Amino acid sequence: MSYFKSFMLANSAYVDLHGTAHLPLKPKTRVAIVTCMDSRLHVAQALGLALGDAHILRNAGGRVTDDMIRSLVISQQQMGTREIVVLHHTDCGAQTFTNQSFADHIQEKLGVDVSDHDFLPFQDVVESVREDMAILQASPLIPDDVDINGAVYDVDTGKMTQVFK
C-alpha cells in the first residue's frame, strides 16, 4: 500500500476527532512562522499551537525567499498577522551542500544546468536566522511595526533557543 493510501485511512480517523466547528480564517495568535520542511520539526506541537492559531510557512532550510515574502504579505495584509518568527533547526539538510556541489549533482543526475540558481545553503544555523530576520526587516513589504523574532530548534531535544538580531 502506498503512503497516500495510509494517509487517507489516517485522515478518516482524524475527521472523527476534528469536529465540525468552523475556525476563523485569520490565525488566532496573529503570528506567521517561517520554518523548514524538515519532517523532524513538528512546529505546532513544539510551540503549543492548536489548529487555527498561526500560519506556518515551510520550505527547504526555512529560508526567507521572495515566495515567503509573498506569503507573509498576504498573511499580514489579508489575514492580520503582526508577528513573524523565523525558526531554523539544527542538523539541517541545507547545511550539507554548497550551491556548486548541488549544481554538480543536478547536472550529473538530471542533466540540467542549475549553476545560476541559489539553493540558499548555509553553514551556521544561528547566522542563517539572523540573515533571514535582516531580509524581513529590510523588506519594504514588511511594515516596521511587525515584530520579527528568530530561534533555532534542536532536533535532538526539541528545545528552542532564541536568536537575537
C-alpha positions as CSV (number, residue, x, y, z in Angstrom):
1,M,0.0,0.0,0.0
2,S,1.3,3.5,-0.9
3,Y,1.8,6.0,1.9
4,F,-1.0,8.1,0.3
5,K,-3.5,5.3,1.0
6,S,-2.3,5.1,4.6
7,F,-2.7,8.9,4.8
8,M,-6.3,8.6,3.6
9,L,-7.1,5.9,6.2
10,A,-5.5,8.0,9.0
11,N,-7.5,11.0,7.8
12,S,-10.7,9.1,8.3
13,A,-9.8,8.7,12.0
14,Y,-8.7,12.3,12.2
15,V,-12.1,13.5,10.8
16,D,-13.8,11.8,13.7
17,L,-11.7,13.8,16.2
18,H,-11.7,17.1,14.2
19,G,-15.3,18.0,14.7
20,T,-17.3,20.4,12.5
21,A,-16.7,23.8,14.1
22,H,-15.7,26.4,11.6
23,L,-12.5,28.0,12.6
24,P,-11.9,31.7,11.7
25,L,-9.9,32.3,8.6
26,K,-7.4,34.6,10.4
27,P,-4.9,33.0,12.8
28,K,-5.8,33.5,16.4
29,T,-2.3,34.4,17.6
30,R,-1.7,36.8,14.6
31,V,1.7,35.0,14.1
32,A,3.3,33.7,10.9
33,I,6.2,31.2,11.3
34,V,8.8,30.8,8.6
35,T,10.4,27.4,9.0
36,C,11.9,24.4,7.3
37,M,10.2,21.5,5.7
38,D,12.2,19.0,7.8
39,S,10.0,16.1,8.9
40,R,11.6,16.2,12.4
41,L,10.2,19.6,13.2
42,H,6.6,19.4,14.5
43,V,6.0,23.1,14.7
44,A,2.6,23.1,16.2
45,Q,3.5,20.7,18.9
46,A,6.8,22.4,19.7
47,L,5.2,25.8,20.1
48,G,2.0,24.7,21.8
49,L,-0.2,25.7,18.8
50,A,-3.6,24.4,18.1
51,L,-5.5,24.3,14.8
52,G,-6.1,27.9,13.6
53,D,-3.5,29.5,15.8
54,A,-0.8,30.5,13.3
55,H,0.3,30.5,9.7
56,I,3.2,28.0,9.3
57,L,5.2,28.6,6.1
58,R,7.7,25.9,5.2
59,N,10.4,25.5,2.6
60,A,13.9,23.8,2.4
61,G,16.0,25.4,5.1
62,G,13.2,27.7,6.3
63,R,14.8,30.5,4.2
64,V,13.2,33.8,3.6
65,T,12.7,33.9,-0.2
66,D,10.6,36.1,-2.5
67,D,7.8,33.5,-2.3
68,M,8.0,33.5,1.5
69,I,7.7,37.3,1.5
70,R,4.7,37.0,-0.9
71,S,3.1,34.6,1.6
72,L,3.9,36.9,4.5
73,V,2.5,39.9,2.8
74,I,-0.8,38.0,2.2
75,S,-0.7,36.8,5.8
76,Q,-0.3,40.3,7.1
77,Q,-2.4,42.3,4.7
78,Q,-5.3,39.9,4.3
79,M,-5.2,37.8,7.5
80,G,-4.0,40.3,10.1
81,T,-0.8,38.7,11.3
82,R,1.5,41.2,13.1
83,E,4.4,39.0,14.2
84,I,6.9,36.8,12.3
85,V,9.0,34.0,13.8
86,V,12.0,32.7,11.8
87,L,12.6,29.2,13.0
88,H,15.5,27.2,11.7
89,H,16.8,24.0,13.2
90,T,20.0,22.0,14.0
91,D,21.2,19.3,11.6
92,C,19.5,20.9,8.6
93,G,19.8,19.4,5.1
94,A,20.6,22.9,3.8
95,Q,23.9,22.6,5.8
96,T,25.0,19.5,3.8
97,F,25.8,21.1,0.4
98,T,27.1,24.2,-1.4
99,N,25.5,25.7,-4.4
100,Q,28.3,24.3,-6.6
101,S,28.2,20.8,-5.2
102,F,24.4,20.7,-5.6
103,A,24.6,22.1,-9.1
104,D,27.1,19.4,-10.0
105,H,24.8,16.8,-8.5
106,I,21.8,18.0,-10.5
107,Q,23.9,18.1,-13.7
108,E,25.0,14.6,-13.1
109,K,21.6,13.1,-12.1
110,L,19.2,15.2,-14.3
111,G,21.4,16.7,-17.0
112,V,20.2,20.2,-16.2
113,D,22.4,23.2,-15.6
114,V,21.3,25.0,-12.4
115,S,24.6,26.7,-11.8
116,D,22.9,30.1,-11.9
117,H,20.5,29.1,-9.0
118,D,20.9,29.9,-5.4
119,F,19.6,27.0,-3.3
120,L,20.3,29.0,-0.1
121,P,22.6,26.6,1.7
122,F,24.2,27.7,4.9
123,Q,26.8,26.5,7.4
124,D,25.9,28.4,10.6
125,V,22.3,28.0,11.6
126,V,22.3,30.9,14.0
127,E,23.7,33.2,11.3
128,S,21.1,32.0,8.8
129,V,18.3,33.0,11.2
130,R,19.9,36.5,11.6
131,E,20.3,36.8,7.8
132,D,16.6,35.9,7.3
133,M,15.4,38.3,10.0
134,A,17.5,41.1,8.4
135,I,15.9,40.3,5.0
136,L,12.5,40.7,6.5
137,Q,13.4,43.9,8.4
138,A,14.8,45.4,5.1
139,S,11.8,44.5,3.0
140,P,9.5,47.4,2.1
141,L,6.7,44.9,2.1
142,I,7.0,44.1,5.8
143,P,5.8,47.0,7.9
144,D,8.2,48.4,10.5
145,D,5.7,47.7,13.3
146,V,5.7,43.9,12.6
147,D,7.5,42.1,15.4
148,I,10.3,39.8,14.0
149,N,11.9,37.2,16.1
150,G,14.1,34.2,15.5
151,A,15.0,30.9,17.1
152,V,16.8,27.6,16.5
153,Y,15.0,24.4,17.2
154,D,17.2,21.5,18.3
155,V,16.1,18.3,16.5
156,D,17.6,16.1,19.2
157,T,16.0,17.7,22.2
158,G,13.1,19.7,20.9
159,K,14.4,22.8,22.7
160,M,14.2,26.2,21.1
161,T,16.9,28.9,21.6
162,Q,16.2,32.5,20.8
163,V,18.4,34.2,18.2
164,F,18.9,37.9,18.8
165,K,19.3,40.3,15.9
